[in-house]
Amino acid sequence: MNLRPNSKYALVVPTSMGIRFTPANRQPVHSSSLFEAQVTSAETNVGSIISYLGKPVKVLTSFVKDSPISRMIKDNLSCRHMDWEGAEKVQESPWGYRHQITFADNGSGSRGPRVWNGRAGEVGRDMSVEDFDLEKLFGEDGVQIIHLSGLVAAVSPQTTQLCLDLARKAKEYGTLVSFDLNHRASFWVGRELELADSFSEIASLTDILIGNEEDFQLCLGFKGPEAGGKDIATTIDSFKEMIGQVKEQYPNAFVYATTLREVVHTNLHLWGGIIAEGDNWHVQAPREIVVQDRIGGGDGFVGGMLYAILSGWEPEKWLQFGWASGAMVTTFLTDYGQPADEDQIWSIWKGNARVKR
């Protein structure tokens, strides 16, 4: 593993930003009249762990010109200590461009969360490499890791091409490529063959390849254990066998990672993970975590793992810090974690929830 030295940015993420509306008091969307709004995207969820802990992060995105939501997004990214770059696209009419809107309740107890996406007219759907100065970004500024997500890669044919172009450009300049497969079935409808080919090419260029319990199966066609089953700890050997198959087909990567999650009820999960690094395995069997809001937990795992890699820590800590970062994010009402410092995350790993005065 060689992180590009003297880089301005530790991490760069392409993303399509939006607004999430969450009902108050853990109520379902359809029965609520009071909602809280937050800026959101999976990729900036990853970046937040890294930016809050002091490493420089840049966001590549698109904005609706003169939109108050665009202003809200820019202000939020600045508060999260992130630089941003993006084209300003004119709305043109009330039926023109807008930022994506998501309604998502937290769920409660035996009632699971529900998420409803509204992405028609989404300004990020038209992102392309022409929107960004990649020679300056990769050539002059320098980037250590670019993190790509299957969510952005599947939004539209244009964003699929953007992710392919970014992965290829990163390889030219010695920037490491991280790819979280992040499968969403509704994004793949009617594009299954096209996206399977594109995801396969991105995976072949990837240095850090990540999935959750079912992403490797659904995005890349590998056979693996059934997702969402009970007693996931008993299937760890099956997950390791699947990752072994992934390593054979996509040998360019030096890190292969998957999260493990078993839902006892909405507010109590068993949370674990597996990392294959070279010929070494690092496994965290699922442990109990109390969940305020599950959305963003997987992104927190990725952000923590990438932070540990960027920090030059030994591989054993990559999994530990990733696991604890993911667990921490599920205690926040925002999709993204806002760690005060490394010690706050390490305390979660150690199981130390005592008050710190």
C-alpha positions in Angstrom: 0.0 0.0 0.0 1.5 3.3 -1.1 -0.3 6.5 -0.1 0.7 9.4 -2.4 2.9 11.7 -0.4 2.5 15.5 -0.3 -1.1 15.4 -1.3 -3.4 18.3 -0.5 -6.4 15.9 0.0 -6.5 12.7 2.1 -9.9 11.8 0.6 -12.0 12.9 -2.3 -15.6 11.8 -2.8 -17.9 12.3 -5.8 -21.5 12.6 -4.7 -25.0 13.9 -5.3 -26.2 15.8 -2.3 -29.7 16.1 -1.0 -32.0 16.7 2.0 -33.4 14.1 4.3 -36.6 14.7 6.2 -37.0 12.6 9.4 -40.2 12.6 11.5 -39.9 13.7 15.1 -40.2 11.2 18.0 -39.4 8.1 15.9 -42.8 8.2 14.2 -43.6 6.9 10.7 -43.6 9.4 7.9 -47.2 9.0 6.9 -48.5 9.8 10.4 -46.2 12.8 11.1 -46.6 16.5 10.8 -43.3 17.6 12.3 -40.0 16.8 10.5 -36.3 17.5 10.9 -34.3 18.4 7.8 -30.6 17.4 7.3 -28.1 17.5 4.5 -27.2 14.0 3.4 -25.3 11.7 1.0 -23.7 8.3 1.6 -20.4 9.5 0.3 -20.1 12.6 2.5 -21.1 10.3 5.4 -17.9 8.4 4.8 -15.9 11.7 4.5 -17.2 13.1 7.7 -15.3 10.6 9.9 -12.1 11.7 8.2 -12.8 15.4 8.1 -13.9 15.7 11.7 -10.7 14.0 12.8 -8.7 16.6 11.0 -7.7 15.2 7.6 -8.5 17.2 4.4 -11.5 16.0 2.4 -13.0 17.4 -0.9 -16.4 16.8 -2.3 -17.2 16.7 -6.0 -20.8 17.4 -6.7 -23.4 19.6 -8.5 -25.6 22.4 -7.3 -28.8 24.2 -8.4 -27.8 27.8 -9.0 -29.3 30.3 -6.5 -31.2 27.5 -4.7 -31.6 27.9 -0.9 -31.1 24.2 -0.6 -27.8 24.5 -2.4 -26.8 27.2 0.1 -27.8 24.9 2.9 -25.7 22.1 1.5 -22.6 24.3 0.9 -22.9 25.7 4.5 -23.2 22.2 5.9 -20.2 20.9 4.0 -18.2 23.9 5.3 -19.3 23.1 8.8 -18.1 19.6 8.3 -14.6 20.9 7.4 -14.9 19.8 3.7 -13.9 21.6 0.6 -16.3 21.3 -2.3 -16.3 21.7 -6.1 -19.3 21.6 -8.4 -21.1 23.0 -11.4 -23.9 25.5 -10.8 -26.8 24.4 -13.0 -29.8 26.7 -13.7 -33.1 25.3 -12.5 -34.8 26.8 -15.6 -38.4 26.2 -14.4 -40.2 24.7 -11.4 -40.0 21.4 -13.2 -36.2 21.6 -13.7 -33.3 20.7 -11.6 -33.5 20.1 -7.9 -31.6 18.3 -5.1 -32.7 14.8 -4.1 -35.2 14.5 -1.3 -35.4 11.5 1.1 -38.0 10.8 3.7 -36.7 8.3 6.3 -38.1 7.4 9.7 -35.9 5.9 12.4 -38.3 3.0 13.1 -38.8 1.9 16.7 -38.6 -1.5 18.4 -40.4 -4.1 16.3 -41.2 -1.5 13.6 -38.4 -1.2 11.1 -37.3 2.1 9.4 -38.6 3.0 6.0 -36.9 5.1 3.4 -38.6 6.8 0.4 -36.4 8.4 -2.2 -37.5 11.3 -4.5 -34.8 11.7 -7.2 -36.7 13.0 -10.2 -34.9 16.0 -11.6 -31.9 15.4 -9.4 -29.1 17.8 -10.3 -26.4 15.3 -9.6 -27.7 12.9 -12.3 -25.9 14.9 -15.0 -22.5 15.1 -13.3 -19.5 14.4 -15.6 -15.8 14.8 -15.6 -16.2 18.0 -17.6 -17.6 19.6 -14.4 -14.3 19.3 -12.6 -10.7 20.2 -13.1 -9.2 16.7 -12.7 -5.7 17.7 -13.9 -5.5 20.2 -11.0 -7.1 17.9 -8.5 -5.0 14.8 -9.2 -1.9 16.5 -10.8 -1.3 19.7 -8.8 -3.2 19.2 -5.5 -2.8 15.4 -5.1 -5.2 12.9 -3.7 -4.4 10.0 -1.5 -7.7 8.1 -1.8 -10.7 8.7 -4.0 -13.8 6.9 -2.6 -16.4 5.8 -5.1 -19.9 4.5 -4.2 -22.2 2.2 -6.0 -25.0 4.6 -5.2 -23.5 7.4 -7.3 -22.3 4.9 -9.9 -25.9 3.7 -10.4 -27.8 7.0 -10.4 -27.6 7.6 -14.1 -25.5 6.6 -17.2 -23.7 9.9 -16.8 -22.7 9.2 -13.2 -21.7 5.7 -14.1 -19.3 7.1 -16.7 -18.1 9.7 -14.1 -17.1 7.0 -11.7 -15.3 5.0 -14.4 -13.4 8.2 -15.5 -12.4 9.1 -12.0 -11.1 5.6 -11.3 -9.1 5.6 -14.5 -7.7 9.1 -13.8 -6.8 8.1 -10.2 -4.8 5.2 -11.4 -2.8 7.5 -13.7 -1.7 9.6 -10.8 -1.1 6.9 -8.2 -4.2 7.7 -6.1 -5.7 4.8 -4.3 -9.3 3.9 -5.3 -11.8 2.8 -2.7 -15.1 1.4 -4.0 -18.1 0.6 -1.8 -20.5 -1.4 -4.0 -23.5 -0.1 -2.1 -26.2 -2.0 -4.1 -29.7 -0.4 -4.4 -32.1 -2.6 -6.3 -34.4 0.2 -7.4 -31.4 2.0 -9.1 -30.5 -1.1 -11.1 -33.9 -1.7 -12.7 -33.6 -1.9 -16.5 -29.8 -1.4 -16.3 -28.7 -4.7 -14.8 -26.3 -5.8 -17.5 -24.8 -2.3 -18.1 -24.2 -1.7 -14.4 -22.8 -5.2 -13.9 -20.2 -4.5 -16.6 -19.3 -1.0 -15.2 -19.1 -2.2 -11.6 -16.8 -5.0 -12.7 -14.5 -2.5 -14.4 -14.4 -0.2 -11.4 -13.8 -3.2 -9.1 -10.8 -4.2 -11.3 -9.3 -0.8 -10.8 -10.0 -0.7 -7.1 -7.4 -0.9 -4.3 -10.0 -1.1 -1.4 -13.1 -3.1 -2.3 -16.0 -2.9 0.2 -19.5 -4.5 0.4 -22.1 -5.1 3.0 -23.7 -8.5 3.6 -25.1 -8.8 0.1 -23.3 -6.3 -2.2 -20.7 -8.8 -3.6 -23.5 -11.1 -4.5 -25.8 -8.5 -6.1 -23.3 -6.3 -7.8 -20.6 -8.7 -8.9 -22.5 -12.0 -9.1 -20.7 -14.0 -6.4 -22.4 -16.7 -4.4 -22.4 -16.1 -0.7 -24.5 -16.5 2.5 -28.0 -15.3 2.5 -28.3 -11.7 3.7 -30.5 -10.7 6.6 -30.5 -14.2 8.2 -30.4 -14.9 11.9 -27.2 -15.9 13.8 -24.9 -14.2 11.2 -21.9 -15.2 13.4 -22.3 -18.8 12.2 -21.8 -17.7 8.5 -18.4 -15.9 9.0 -16.6 -18.8 7.2 -19.0 -18.5 4.3 -18.3 -14.8 4.1 -14.6 -15.5 4.1 -15.0 -18.0 1.3 -16.9 -15.5 -0.7 -14.2 -12.8 -0.2 -11.7 -15.4 -1.3 -13.5 -15.7 -4.6 -13.6 -12.0 -5.0 -9.9 -11.8 -4.4 -9.3 -14.3 -7.2 -11.4 -12.4 -9.7 -10.3 -8.9 -8.6 -6.7 -9.3 -7.5 -5.7 -5.6 -7.9 -7.1 -4.7 -4.5 -5.1 -5.0 -1.3 -8.1 -4.7 1.0 -11.4 -6.5 0.8 -14.0 -5.6 3.5 -17.6 -6.5 4.4 -19.8 -5.5 7.3 -21.9 -8.0 9.2 -25.2 -7.0 10.7 -28.0 -9.0 12.4 -31.1 -7.0 13.4 -32.5 -8.1 16.7 -34.9 -5.2 16.7 -34.7 -1.7 15.3 -32.8 -0.4 18.3 -30.6 -3.4 19.0 -28.3 -4.8 16.3 -25.4 -7.3 16.3 -22.6 -5.5 14.4 -19.4 -7.1 13.0 -17.0 -7.0 10.1 -14.3 -8.8 8.1 -11.3 -7.4 6.4 -8.9 -9.4 4.2 -5.6 -7.7 3.8 -3.0 -9.5 1.8 -3.0 -13.1 3.1 -4.3 -11.9 6.5 -7.8 -12.0 7.9 -9.2 -9.6 10.5 -12.6 -10.6 11.9 -14.9 -9.0 14.4 -17.7 -11.3 15.3 -21.0 -9.5 15.7 -21.3 -7.6 19.0 -24.4 -5.9 20.4 -24.9 -2.2 19.7 -27.8 0.1 20.6 -29.1 1.9 17.6 -30.7 5.4 17.5 -30.7 5.5 13.7 -29.2 2.8 11.6 -28.8 4.9 8.4 -25.1 5.8 7.8 -23.7 3.0 10.0 -22.1 1.2 7.1 -20.7 4.5 5.8 -19.2 5.1 9.2 -17.5 1.8 9.1 -15.9 2.7 5.7 -14.9 6.2 7.0 -13.3 4.7 10.1 -11.4 2.1 8.1 -10.2 4.6 5.5 -9.1 7.0 8.3 -7.0 4.2 9.9 -5.4 3.3 6.5 -4.6 7.0 5.9 -3.1 7.2 9.4 -0.7 4.4 8.6 -1.9 2.2 11.4 -1.4 -1.6 11.5 -4.1 -3.5 9.6 -5.6 -5.0 12.8 -6.7 -1.5 13.8 -8.4 -0.8 10.4 -11.2 -3.2 11.4 -11.4 -2.1 15.0 -11.6 1.6 14.2 -14.0 1.0 11.3 -16.3 -1.2 13.5 -16.3 1.5 16.3 -16.9 4.3 13.8 -19.9 2.5 12.4 -21.3 1.8 15.8 -20.8 5.5 16.8 -22.7 6.8 13.8 -25.8 4.8 14.8 -26.0 6.9 17.9 -26.3 10.1 15.9 -29.6 11.6 14.5 -27.6 12.7 11.5 -26.6 10.1 8.9 -23.0 11.1 9.5 -20.8 10.8 12.5 -19.2 13.8 14.1 -16.4 12.4 16.3 -14.9 14.7 18.8 -11.6 12.9 18.6 -10.0 9.5 18.1 -10.4 8.6 21.7 -14.2 8.9 21.5 -14.2 6.1 18.8 -11.7 4.0 20.6 -13.8 4.1 23.8 -16.6 2.5 21.8 -14.3 -0.3 20.6 -13.3 -0.9 24.2 -16.9 -0.9 25.5 -16.2 2.1 27.7 -19.3 4.2 27.9 -18.5 5.9 31.2 -18.8 9.6 31.5 -15.6 11.6 30.6 -15.3 14.7 32.7 
